């Protein structure tokens, strides 16, 4: 698995903890309950926004490993070949698209399985909460990879 992928996960989790600690440190000594409540809500909203930004970056990193740009390229070439009457070449491009699609699904499944493995590895020093998140995220990736592969198999039959 690419190190940047693991780093993004750890940074996402770490940033949320650091943001929370920062929000606690910024707690004012105001005696106005409305102001205190507003500060808590603003801090919570800020943390949620930061987490969303980091998870969007993480999702984009996962998407970059699903190489559908290459699949699209092969499909476009297949279409052009079919239009131009180059049937064998068109089928060659469809086979190439199928291979790229399969590589993508296997890559996503592998990433998911690696995260699950990290989560279950007792020699890795992370909290149970982090292990649970890694395990859940790993399972999500495996499920996505399986859906991608199932669709590829259906289309190639």
Phi, psi and omega in degrees: 000142181294137181301326182297327179296313179295319180299318179298319179296311182295319178297320179299313180292316181296318182297322179295323178291315179298318179299320179295316179298319178297317180297320178295320181292332182275357181303123183278166179265025180299141176263358178279111183301325179294319179293318179297316178298317178298318179298318178297314180297317179297318178297316179297315180297320179297316179296315180298320179296315179297317179298317179299318180298313182292322178290328174296321176296320179296316179297319178296325177295318177297315180301326181294337178275347173267096193280061181285344174298319178291321177299313179302319180298315179294322178294321178296316178295322178299315180300314179299317180296317179296318179299322182273009176078011179267072187298311180300319179295322177298316178293326175299317179293322176297321177296321177294320176298317179299317179297316179298317179300314180297316178301320180295314181295320180293324178297316181294317178298318180298316178301315180299315180296324177294320177295319178298318179298316177299317181297327183268354182279112182287345179278349177277128185270085173222158182290163177299324178298317179295318178299320179296318179295315179299317179297314179297315180295321177300316178296323177298314179297318178299316179297318178296313179301319178295321178295319177300314182293319178301317179295318179300316181296317179300316183288332183273354178276000000 
